[in-house]
Amino acid sequence: MRFDMVDLRLFVNTHKAGSITAGANLSNLSLQSASERIRGMESELGVLLLTRSSSGIKLTNAGLALLNHANQVLLQIDHMRSELRQYSQGLRGYIDLLCNSSAQAGFLPQKLADYLQKYPKISVGIREMPSEKIINSLNNQMANLGIVANPSSLYDLEFKFLCDDHLVIFAPPSNGFNDHGISSLNQIGNRDFIGLSQGNALQDYIDHHALSEGVSFNYRMRLATMDAVMQLVSEGLGYAILPRQVISRFIGIYPGNITPLSDEWAKRKLYICARRFDELPSYMDEFVKFLLE
């Protein structure tokens, strides 16, 4: 295939704008040039990528597949430009780290602060995503390092244990569970809860196990960040299930009571993964060792 970056960006812009004309404008191309480029892609692939009508364009299944790959390629190019631009400013190394929401909110902040102070010429970029997507990205060589929780399968990846990532019940300061002998998920249903936003990987994990155990939570509110969830719990608006290490970071600001969950699924662990640790650049190897200390 003989596609260039202009072709891919044009295709993404055309989908975003809803028409070839608008896509051409976003790409700083004439309508004739844009139309010829899209026809050229279709001819090269031997498939129809989009259908045209008076109301705009609609991607075919092949077009949707191309859109997905084009977005990934353009994202990688943007990351490459950002990284190389930093090298021109005296940077010695750039680490693109994928991690789940729990690692980003709990394990990493202090570790990264200490690391960046020790290695001033290294820059770290964090991309938060679900563990399964991290594994897929590493296997597809879209990144070098990732932090995941309890992966169901690592395929051909290597992994090293980082820390426990146990989930616990976080209760308002005046309403703990310990005095009632409560420690299991099926003992805490039918209460008001504060949850993370729908689609959050950790929240989906919790809801999946709640459903499998027949537990129903009454979510009074769902929020995007764990510290925001803790704030509402601390003010007495409900309970939450969160990683202990995240609660430990913010409990001085948002006080409350912690009750460990005895359920096996709640005893999560965080791992750092790579395709091959011995093939990492020396500065990335040093970074991994620093996290493991």
TORMARBA-177088 format. One record per residue: x, y, z of N, C-alpha, C in turn. Coordinates in nm, 3 decimals. Layout:
REM residues N
X,Y,Z,X,Y,Z,X,Y,Z
...
This chain:
REM residues 293
0.084,-0.120,0.000,0.000,0.000,0.000,0.087,0.124,0.000
0.051,0.220,-0.081,0.130,0.342,-0.092,0.050,0.460,-0.037
0.022,0.457,0.095,-0.045,0.568,0.160,0.059,0.658,0.224
0.029,0.788,0.228,0.115,0.877,0.304,0.034,0.940,0.417
0.100,1.021,0.499,0.034,1.079,0.614,-0.079,1.174,0.574
-0.064,1.239,0.459,-0.169,1.329,0.411,-0.296,1.250,0.382
-0.281,1.131,0.320,-0.396,1.046,0.292,-0.469,1.007,0.420
-0.392,0.960,0.518,-0.453,0.913,0.642,-0.521,1.026,0.718
-0.454,1.142,0.725,-0.515,1.254,0.797,-0.639,1.304,0.723
-0.635,1.303,0.591,-0.753,1.341,0.513,-0.870,1.248,0.544
-0.843,1.119,0.549,-0.951,1.023,0.574,-1.011,1.044,0.713
-0.926,1.065,0.812,-0.975,1.091,0.948,-1.055,1.221,0.953
-1.006,1.325,0.888,-1.076,1.454,0.887,-1.208,1.446,0.813
-1.213,1.366,0.706,-1.338,1.350,0.630,-1.443,1.283,0.717
-1.403,1.182,0.791,-1.498,1.116,0.882,-1.542,1.212,0.991
-1.448,1.288,1.047,-1.478,1.381,1.155,-1.574,1.490,1.108
-1.551,1.540,0.987,-1.630,1.653,0.936,-1.761,1.609,0.871
-1.767,1.483,0.827,-1.892,1.432,0.770,-1.907,1.448,0.621
-1.808,1.507,0.555,-1.813,1.520,0.409,-1.671,1.536,0.355
-1.655,1.504,0.226,-1.523,1.518,0.165,-1.485,1.665,0.155
-1.582,1.750,0.125,-1.555,1.894,0.114,-1.500,1.950,0.244
-1.570,1.919,0.354,-1.526,1.969,0.485,-1.394,1.904,0.526
-1.378,1.776,0.493,-1.253,1.708,0.524,-1.136,1.768,0.449
-1.160,1.807,0.324,-1.056,1.872,0.244,-1.016,2.005,0.306
-1.115,2.081,0.354,-1.085,2.210,0.418,-1.000,2.191,0.543
-1.035,2.092,0.625,-0.957,2.065,0.747,-0.815,2.023,0.714
-0.798,1.960,0.597,-0.667,1.908,0.558,-0.590,2.004,0.469
-0.649,2.123,0.445,-0.586,2.224,0.358,-0.560,2.170,0.218
-0.659,2.098,0.165,-0.652,2.044,0.029,-0.769,2.095,-0.052
-0.753,2.098,-0.183,-0.867,2.130,-0.269,-0.961,2.010,-0.271
-1.087,2.034,-0.305,-1.184,1.926,-0.313,-1.141,1.822,-0.416
-1.088,1.868,-0.530,-1.045,1.776,-0.635,-0.932,1.686,-0.586
-0.834,1.746,-0.518,-0.722,1.668,-0.467,-0.768,1.568,-0.362
-0.859,1.611,-0.273,-0.908,1.522,-0.168,-0.984,1.405,-0.228
-1.070,1.433,-0.326,-1.147,1.326,-0.390,-1.056,1.226,-0.460
-0.953,1.277,-0.527,-0.859,1.189,-0.597,-0.781,1.102,-0.498
-0.745,1.158,-0.385,-0.671,1.081,-0.285,-0.757,0.969,-0.228
-0.883,0.998,-0.199,-0.970,0.894,-0.143,-0.998,0.786,-0.247
-1.020,0.827,-0.372,-1.039,0.727,-0.478,-0.912,0.643,-0.496
-0.796,0.708,-0.480,-0.670,0.635,-0.491,-0.655,0.530,-0.381
-0.697,0.564,-0.259,-0.692,0.467,-0.150,-0.785,0.350,-0.177
-0.904,0.380,-0.227,-1.000,0.274,-0.258,-0.947,0.184,-0.370
-0.885,0.245,-0.470,-0.829,0.167,-0.581,-0.713,0.080,-0.533
-0.629,0.135,-0.447,-0.514,0.061,-0.395,-0.558,-0.059,-0.312
-0.664,-0.039,-0.232,-0.713,-0.146,-0.144,-0.810,-0.240,-0.214
-0.872,-0.192,-0.319,-0.969,-0.275,-0.390,-1.102,-0.286,-0.319
-1.133,-0.190,-0.230,-1.260,-0.191,-0.157,-1.315,-0.049,-0.151
-1.446,-0.039,-0.128,-1.510,0.090,-0.109,-1.494,0.131,0.037
-1.441,0.250,0.060,-1.416,0.295,0.196,-1.528,0.380,0.253
-1.603,0.445,0.166,-1.715,0.527,0.213,-1.820,0.539,0.104
-1.941,0.565,0.146,-2.050,0.590,0.052,-2.082,0.738,0.056
-2.115,0.793,-0.059,-2.141,0.936,-0.071,-2.289,0.959,-0.097
-2.343,1.064,-0.035,-2.482,1.102,-0.059,-2.493,1.253,-0.043
-2.611,1.306,-0.070,-2.631,1.450,-0.059,-2.617,1.499,0.085
-2.636,1.408,0.180,-2.626,1.446,0.322,-2.485,1.429,0.378
-2.393,1.375,0.297,-2.257,1.358,0.344,-2.203,1.220,0.312
-2.111,1.172,0.394,-2.049,1.041,0.370,-2.077,0.948,0.487
-2.069,0.819,0.458,-2.081,0.716,0.562,-1.975,0.611,0.536
-1.898,0.576,0.639,-1.791,0.479,0.622,-1.847,0.338,0.609
-1.787,0.261,0.520,-1.818,0.119,0.510,-1.743,0.045,0.621
-1.763,-0.086,0.631,-1.689,-0.164,0.730,-1.539,-0.155,0.706
-1.501,-0.157,0.578,-1.359,-0.142,0.545,-1.309,-0.003,0.584
-1.394,0.097,0.564,-1.358,0.233,0.602,-1.340,0.249,0.752
-1.427,0.182,0.829,-1.414,0.186,0.975,-1.284,0.122,1.021
-1.247,0.012,0.954,-1.120,-0.055,0.988,-1.003,0.037,0.957
-1.007,0.103,0.840,-0.900,0.196,0.805,-0.894,0.312,0.903
-1.011,0.363,0.943,-1.016,0.475,1.038,-0.945,0.438,1.168
-0.970,0.319,1.217,-0.907,0.274,1.342,-0.755,0.272,1.328
-0.706,0.213,1.218,-0.561,0.205,1.197,-0.502,0.344,1.173
-0.574,0.427,1.099,-0.523,0.562,1.071,-0.508,0.643,1.199
-0.606,0.632,1.289,-0.597,0.703,1.416,-0.476,0.657,1.497
-0.451,0.526,1.498,-0.336,0.473,1.572,-0.205,0.523,1.512
-0.196,0.520,1.379,-0.072,0.564,1.313,-0.047,0.712,1.340
-0.151,0.795,1.328,-0.135,0.938,1.349,-0.099,0.969,1.494
-0.157,0.893,1.587,-0.124,0.912,1.728,0.023,0.879,1.754
0.069,0.769,1.696,0.209,0.732,1.713,0.303,0.835,1.652
0.265,0.890,1.538,0.347,0.994,1.474,0.354,1.118,1.565
0.241,1.156,1.624,0.240,1.271,1.715,0.330,1.246,1.835
0.323,1.123,1.890,0.410,1.089,2.004,0.557,1.095,1.962
0.587,1.045,1.842,0.724,1.046,1.793,0.776,1.189,1.781
0.695,1.277,1.723,0.738,1.416,1.706,0.763,1.482,1.841
0.671,1.456,1.936,0.686,1.514,2.069,0.813,1.466,2.136
0.840,1.335,2.125,0.959,1.279,2.188,1.086,1.334,2.124
1.093,1.335,1.992,1.214,1.381,1.924,1.237,1.530,1.945
1.128,1.606,1.958,1.141,1.749,1.986,1.210,1.771,2.121
1.178,1.683,2.216,1.240,1.695,2.348,1.389,1.658,2.344
1.425,1.562,2.258,1.567,1.528,2.243,1.646,1.649,2.194
1.584,1.727,2.106,1.653,1.845,2.054,1.677,1.950,2.161
1.604,1.937,2.274,1.618,2.031,2.385,1.709,1.975,2.495
1.785,1.869,2.462,1.881,1.815,2.558,1.832,1.696,2.637
1.716,1.642,2.602,1.662,1.526,2.672,1.747,1.403,2.643
1.768,1.319,2.746,1.844,1.195,2.727,1.754,1.077,2.696
1.629,1.082,2.736,1.540,0.970,2.710,1.395,1.006,2.736
1.306,0.940,2.665,1.162,0.961,2.681,1.097,0.827,2.706
1.015,0.818,2.810,0.947,0.693,2.846,0.797,0.711,2.826
0.743,0.632,2.735,0.598,0.632,2.710,0.539,0.518,2.791
0.472,0.550,2.901,0.423,0.449,2.994,0.271,0.441,2.989
0.220,0.322,2.962,0.077,0.297,2.968,0.043,0.246,3.108
-0.070,0.289,3.164,-0.107,0.241,3.297,-0.258,0.246,3.315
-0.308,0.166,3.409,-0.450,0.171,3.439,-0.478,0.286,3.536
-0.606,0.313,3.562,-0.643,0.429,3.642,-0.596,0.418,3.786
-0.593,0.296,3.839,-0.549,0.277,3.977,-0.402,0.310,3.994
-0.318,0.263,3.902,-0.175,0.294,3.908,-0.151,0.443,3.892
-0.225,0.506,3.803,-0.206,0.649,3.779,-0.243,0.732,3.903
-0.349,0.692,3.972,-0.396,0.771,4.086,-0.328,0.735,4.217
-0.276,0.610,4.227,-0.222,0.567,4.354,-0.073,0.540,4.357
-0.027,0.445,4.277,0.111,0.400,4.284,0.210,0.499,4.223
0.176,0.559,4.110,0.274,0.632,4.030,0.311,0.773,4.076
0.218,0.856,4.124,0.254,0.997,4.145,0.381,1.020,4.227
0.392,0.959,4.345,0.511,0.982,4.426,0.634,0.917,4.364
0.616,0.797,4.307,0.727,0.729,4.240,0.783,0.814,4.127
0.694,0.871,4.046,0.738,0.952,3.933,0.804,1.082,3.980
0.750,1.141,4.085,0.811,1.264,4.139,0.954,1.237,4.183
0.974,1.126,4.254,1.109,1.090,4.300,1.200,1.059,4.182
1.146,0.988,4.083,1.228,0.948,3.968,1.272,1.069,3.886
1.179,1.158,3.858,1.210,1.274,3.774,1.308,1.369,3.843
1.304,1.375,3.975,1.402,1.455,4.047,1.541,1.393,4.038
1.547,1.261,4.038,1.675,1.191,4.032,1.732,1.191,3.891
1.643,1.190,3.790,1.687,1.184,3.650,1.628,1.304,3.574
1.688,1.422,3.586,1.630,1.543,3.528,1.627,1.546,3.376
1.705,1.461,3.309,1.708,1.463,3.163,1.620,1.354,3.101
1.538,1.291,3.184,1.442,1.192,3.135,1.302,1.251,3.146
1.221,1.228,3.044,1.083,1.273,3.045,0.991,1.151,3.037
0.878,1.157,3.107,0.784,1.045,3.110,0.647,1.092,3.063
0.590,1.018,2.970,0.454,1.045,2.925,0.363,0.933,2.971
0.250,0.968,3.035,0.157,0.869,3.087,0.032,0.865,3.000
-0.006,0.743,2.961,-0.134,0.725,2.891,-0.217,0.626,2.970
-0.331,0.672,3.019,-0.418,0.586,3.100,-0.516,0.511,3.011
-0.527,0.380,3.034,-0.621,0.297,2.958,-0.645,0.167,3.034
-0.750,0.092,2.999,-0.777,-0.035,3.067,-0.663,-0.135,3.048
-0.648,-0.225,3.143,-0.537,-0.320,3.141,-0.533,-0.403,3.013
-0.649,-0.452,2.968,-0.651,-0.535,2.848,-0.605,-0.458,2.725
-0.640,-0.330,2.719,-0.596,-0.249,2.606,-0.446,-0.223,2.613
-0.394,-0.211,2.734,-0.249,-0.195,2.751,-0.176,-0.317,2.698
-0.226,-0.435,2.733,-0.164,-0.560,2.687,-0.166,-0.568,2.535
-0.279,-0.531,2.475,-0.287,-0.533,2.329,-0.190,-0.434,2.267
-0.177,-0.316,2.326,-0.086,-0.214,2.273,0.059,-0.261,2.279
0.097,-0.326,2.388,0.234,-0.377,2.400,0.259,-0.489,2.300
0.164,-0.578,2.286,0.180,-0.688,2.190,0.188,-0.638,2.047
0.119,-0.526,2.019,0.120,-0.468,1.885,0.231,-0.365,1.867
0.323,-0.359,1.964,0.440,-0.271,1.958,0.403,-0.124,1.948
0.293,-0.087,2.016,0.251,0.053,2.020,0.312,0.126,2.140
0.377,0.051,2.229,0.444,0.108,2.346,0.543,0.006,2.399
0.632,0.049,2.488,0.734,-0.040,2.544,0.701,-0.092,2.683
0.632,-0.010,2.763,0.606,-0.046,2.902,0.461,-0.021,2.939
0.408,-0.105,3.026,0.272,-0.086,3.074,0.256,-0.139,3.215
0.164,-0.079,3.290,0.130,-0.127,3.425,-0.015,-0.172,3.423
-0.038,-0.298,3.460,-0.171,-0.357,3.453,-0.207,-0.421,3.586
-0.336,-0.446,3.604,-0.385,-0.513,3.725,-0.444,-0.648,3.688
-0.401,-0.752,3.759,-0.458,-0.887,3.744,-0.490,-0.924,3.600
-0.395,-0.922,3.510,-0.425,-0.954,3.369,-0.472,-1.098,3.354
-0.577,-1.118,3.274,-0.627,-1.254,3.251,-0.530,-1.332,3.164
-0.462,-1.262,3.074,-0.363,-1.326,2.989,-0.263,-1.221,2.942
-0.136,-1.254,2.952,-0.031,-1.161,2.909,0.025,-1.198,2.773
-0.029,-1.305,2.712,0.019,-1.351,2.582,0.170,-1.374,2.589
0.246,-1.307,2.506,0.392,-1.328,2.503,0.469,-1.225,2.584
0.401,-1.150,2.668,0.468,-1.044,2.743,0.539,-1.099,2.867
0.641,-1.025,2.910,0.706,-1.053,3.037,0.650,-0.956,3.141
0.646,-0.998,3.266,0.589,-0.911,3.369,0.665,-0.926,3.500
0.659,-0.819,3.581,0.720,-0.819,3.714,0.622,-0.757,3.812
0.612,-0.817,3.929,0.519,-0.770,4.032,0.565,-0.635,4.087
0.470,-0.540,4.094,0.500,-0.407,4.148,0.451,-0.391,4.291
0.320,-0.413,4.312,0.264,-0.390,4.444,0.123,-0.447,4.451
0.072,-0.461,4.573,-0.068,-0.498,4.591,-0.157,-0.380,4.551
-0.274,-0.413,4.501,-0.370,-0.310,4.459,-0.508,-0.349,4.512
-0.514,-0.380,4.642,-0.637,-0.432,4.702,-0.748,-0.327,4.700
-0.868,-0.374,4.671,-0.986,-0.288,4.677,-1.046,-0.296,4.817
-1.090,-0.182,4.868,-1.148,-0.176,5.003,-1.275,-0.092,4.999
-1.352,-0.103,5.108,-1.470,-0.018,5.124,-1.427,0.112,5.189
-1.464,0.223,5.129,-1.437,0.354,5.188,-1.570,0.410,5.235
-1.580,0.436,5.366,-1.706,0.480,5.427,-1.689,0.618,5.488
-1.800,0.692,5.507,-1.792,0.823,5.572,-1.733,0.810,5.712
-1.676,0.918,5.765,-1.611,0.912,5.897,-1.699,0.857,6.008
-1.830,0.881,5.999,-1.921,0.839,6.107,-1.989,0.706,6.080
-1.954,0.639,5.969,-2.024,0.516,5.931,-1.928,0.410,5.881
-1.856,0.347,5.970,-1.767,0.238,5.931,-1.839,0.105,5.932
-1.778,0.006,5.866,-1.836,-0.128,5.862,-1.772,-0.223,5.963
-1.656,-0.188,6.014,-1.580,-0.284,6.095,-1.657,-0.334,6.216
-1.735,-0.246,6.278,-1.808,-0.286,6.399,-1.920,-0.384,6.369
-1.956,-0.397,6.243,-2.066,-0.486,6.205,-2.016,-0.617,6.146
-1.887,-0.639,6.147,-1.833,-0.764,6.094,-1.848,-0.778,5.945
-1.855,-0.667,5.873,-1.875,-0.669,5.729,-1.741,-0.664,5.657
-1.722,-0.755,5.564,-1.597,-0.753,5.487,-1.615,-0.805,5.346
-1.734,-0.853,5.311,-1.759,-0.912,5.180,-1.859,-0.829,5.102
-1.845,-0.833,4.969,-1.930,-0.752,4.883,-2.078,-0.783,4.902
-2.113,-0.911,4.919,-2.255,-0.944,4.930,-2.317,-0.901,5.062
-2.238,-0.839,5.149,-2.290,-0.788,5.275,-2.318,-0.638,5.271
-2.285,-0.573,5.162,-2.293,-0.427,5.161,-2.386,-0.372,5.054
-2.461,-0.459,4.987,-2.551,-0.412,4.882,-2.667,-0.330,4.937
-2.746,-0.275,4.847,-2.866,-0.197,4.882,-2.833,-0.076,4.970
-2.719,-0.018,4.948,-2.679,0.105,5.017,-2.649,0.212,4.913
-2.644,0.335,4.957,-2.606,0.444,4.866,-2.456,0.439,4.842
-2.420,0.444,4.714,-2.278,0.439,4.677,-2.244,0.556,4.586
-2.118,0.595,4.591,-2.061,0.691,4.497,-1.966,0.611,4.409
-1.985,0.617,4.278,-1.904,0.536,4.187,-1.826,0.620,4.088
-1.739,0.552,4.016,-1.667,0.614,3.906,-1.756,0.615,3.782
-1.721,0.696,3.685,-1.803,0.712,3.564,-1.822,0.579,3.493
-1.937,0.563,3.429,-1.962,0.444,3.349,-1.859,0.436,3.237
-1.807,0.317,3.215,-1.702,0.299,3.115,-1.563,0.299,3.176
-1.550,0.345,3.301,-1.422,0.336,3.370,-1.391,0.189,3.393
-1.269,0.146,3.359,-1.235,0.004,3.364,-1.245,-0.053,3.506
-1.201,0.023,3.606,-1.211,-0.025,3.744,-1.356,-0.038,3.786
-1.438,0.061,3.751,-1.579,0.055,3.787,-1.648,-0.062,3.719
-1.614,-0.086,3.593,-1.670,-0.202,3.522,-1.630,-0.332,3.591
-1.508,-0.338,3.639,-1.458,-0.457,3.710,-1.539,-0.480,3.838
-1.562,-0.374,3.914,-1.639,-0.384,4.038,-1.783,-0.425,4.008
-1.845,-0.358,3.912,-1.985,-0.386,3.878,-2.002,-0.529,3.827
-1.904,-0.578,3.752,-1.910,-0.716,3.701,-1.917,-0.815,3.817
-1.833,-0.797,3.917,-1.832,-0.890,4.030,-1.955,-0.871,4.119
-2.003,-0.748,4.130,-2.126,-0.725,4.205,-2.242,-0.799,4.140
-2.251,-0.788,4.008,-2.359,-0.854,3.935,-2.351,-1.006,3.950
-2.229,-1.060,3.942,-2.212,-1.205,3.952,-2.249,-1.258,4.091
-2.244,-1.170,4.193,-2.280,-1.210,4.329,-2.419,-1.164,4.368
-2.493,-1.108,4.270,-2.629,-1.066,4.296,-2.640,-0.943,4.384
-2.537,-0.860,4.383,-2.535,-0.739,4.466,-2.577,-0.619,4.382
-2.664,-0.536,4.437,-2.710,-0.418,4.365,-2.671,-0.292,4.443
-2.600,-0.202,4.376,-2.562,-0.075,4.438,-2.656,0.035,4.390
-2.692,0.123,4.481,-2.767,0.243,4.444,-2.667,0.357,4.429
-2.627,0.383,4.304,-2.528,0.489,4.280,-2.597,0.625,4.282
-2.565,0.703,4.384,-2.621,0.838,4.392,-2.552,0.931,4.294
-2.426,0.903,4.267,-2.351,0.985,4.172,-2.232,0.906,4.121
-2.195,0.932,3.997,-2.074,0.875,3.937,-1.983,0.990,3.895
-1.856,0.978,3.929,-1.761,1.086,3.904,-1.641,1.035,3.828
-1.567,1.126,3.767,-1.458,1.087,3.677,-1.331,1.048,3.751
-1.308,1.101,3.870,-1.181,1.076,3.939,-1.205,1.017,4.078
-1.105,0.943,4.127,-1.118,0.876,4.256,-1.116,0.973,4.372
-1.037,1.081,4.362,-1.036,1.178,4.471,-1.171,1.250,4.482
-1.239,1.271,4.368,-1.372,1.332,4.373,-1.472,1.238,4.440
-1.460,1.108,4.411,-1.545,1.008,4.478,-1.521,1.013,4.629
-1.394,1.019,4.669,-1.361,1.023,4.812,-1.419,1.147,4.880
-1.419,1.259,4.810,-1.471,1.382,4.869,-1.618,1.367,4.906
-1.698,1.309,4.814,-1.840,1.295,4.842,-1.866,1.192,4.952
-1.786,1.085,4.954,-1.799,0.987,5.062,-1.766,1.052,5.195
-1.660,1.129,5.198,-1.616,1.195,5.321,-1.723,1.289,5.376
-1.806,1.342,5.286,-1.913,1.432,5.328,-2.041,1.358,5.363
-2.035,1.224,5.365,-2.147,1.144,5.412,-2.253,1.111,5.310
-2.220,1.122,5.181,-2.321,1.102,5.077,-2.330,0.957,5.029
-2.244,0.870,5.079,-2.251,0.730,5.037,-2.120,0.659,5.066
-2.110,0.537,5.013,-1.991,0.454,5.028,-1.925,0.436,4.892
-1.804,0.384,4.893,-1.734,0.359,4.766,-1.643,0.239,4.782
-1.610,0.178,4.668,-1.509,0.073,4.664,-1.394,0.127,4.578
-1.277,0.139,4.641,-1.162,0.200,4.574,-1.034,0.126,4.614
-0.926,0.145,4.538,-0.798,0.086,4.576,-0.745,0.150,4.706
-0.693,0.066,4.795,-0.642,0.116,4.922,-0.531,0.220,4.901
-0.443,0.197,4.802,-0.330,0.288,4.784,-0.376,0.426,4.738
-0.488,0.433,4.666,-0.542,0.564,4.627,-0.601,0.635,4.748
-0.676,0.560,4.829,-0.734,0.618,4.950,-0.624,0.671,5.041
-0.514,0.598,5.052,-0.404,0.639,5.139,-0.346,0.774,5.098
-0.349,0.805,4.968,-0.296,0.932,4.920,-0.382,1.050,4.962
-0.515,1.029,4.968,-0.606,1.142,4.986,-0.680,1.143,5.119
-0.659,1.042,5.204,-0.740,1.034,5.325,-0.711,1.148,5.422
-0.594,1.208,5.411,-0.565,1.325,5.493,-0.650,1.445,5.455
-0.693,1.448,5.329,-0.779,1.557,5.280,-0.926,1.520,5.295
-0.958,1.394,5.263,-1.096,1.346,5.269,-1.103,1.229,5.367
-1.121,1.256,5.496,-1.120,1.149,5.596,-1.238,1.054,5.582
-1.217,0.932,5.626,-1.321,0.831,5.622,-1.270,0.702,5.684
-1.351,0.598,5.680,-1.316,0.469,5.736,-1.289,0.367,5.626
-1.191,0.282,5.649,-1.152,0.180,5.551,-1.184,0.042,5.607
-1.251,-0.039,5.526,-1.277,-0.179,5.561,-1.226,-0.266,5.447
-1.131,-0.356,5.474,-1.082,-0.445,5.367,-1.193,-0.536,5.316
-1.188,-0.570,5.190,-1.280,-0.668,5.131,-1.212,-0.804,5.133
-1.284,-0.905,5.178,-1.227,-1.039,5.186,-1.240,-1.116,5.055
-1.321,-1.064,4.962,-1.341,-1.133,4.834,-1.208,-1.146,4.759
-1.185,-1.263,4.701,-1.058,-1.287,4.632,-1.038,-1.192,4.515
-1.145,-1.159,4.443,-1.133,-1.071,4.326,-1.087,-0.931,4.365
-1.107,-0.895,4.494,-1.067,-0.761,4.540,-0.918,-0.753,4.574
-0.852,-0.869,4.583,-0.710,-0.872,4.620,-0.624,-0.862,4.494
-0.632,-0.749,4.431,-0.563,-0.728,4.303,-0.415,-0.699,4.324
-0.340,-0.717,4.215,-0.197,-0.687,4.215,-0.163,-0.609,4.088
-0.066,-0.521,4.099,-0.018,-0.446,3.983,0.112,-0.507,3.933
0.124,-0.515,3.799,0.244,-0.568,3.735,0.292,-0.469,3.631
0.423,-0.461,3.615,0.479,-0.386,3.502,0.515,-0.486,3.394
0.478,-0.455,3.271,0.492,-0.549,3.159,0.574,-0.489,3.046
0.640,-0.576,2.973,0.714,-0.538,2.852,0.720,-0.660,2.761
0.748,-0.634,2.633,0.766,-0.750,2.544,0.890,-0.828,2.587
1.001,-0.759,2.605,1.124,-0.821,2.655,1.199,-0.716,2.739
1.212,-0.739,2.867,1.280,-0.642,2.952,1.427,-0.626,2.914
1.491,-0.735,2.869,1.634,-0.726,2.837,1.661,-0.656,2.705
1.554,-0.620,2.631,1.572,-0.546,2.506,1.539,-0.398,2.521
1.504,-0.355,2.642,1.472,-0.214,2.664,1.599,-0.129,2.661
1.588,-0.003,2.618,1.703,0.088,2.629,1.747,0.098,2.775
1.872,0.131,2.798,1.927,0.131,2.933,1.849,0.223,3.027
1.805,0.340,2.978,1.735,0.432,3.066,1.596,0.379,3.105
1.533,0.302,3.015,1.405,0.240,3.050,1.426,0.127,3.150
1.535,0.053,3.134,1.568,-0.053,3.229,1.590,0.007,3.368
1.658,0.121,3.374,1.679,0.190,3.502,1.546,0.234,3.562
1.455,0.278,3.477,1.323,0.322,3.522,1.247,0.205,3.585
1.248,0.090,3.519,1.180,-0.028,3.572,1.238,-0.066,3.708
1.369,-0.067,3.718,1.434,-0.102,3.846,1.396,-0.002,3.955
1.383,0.125,3.917,1.344,0.227,4.014,1.204,0.200,4.067
1.112,0.164,3.978,0.975,0.135,4.020,0.968,0.013,4.111
1.059,-0.082,4.089,1.059,-0.206,4.166,1.122,-0.191,4.304
1.192,-0.081,4.327,1.261,-0.062,4.456,1.162,-0.051,4.571
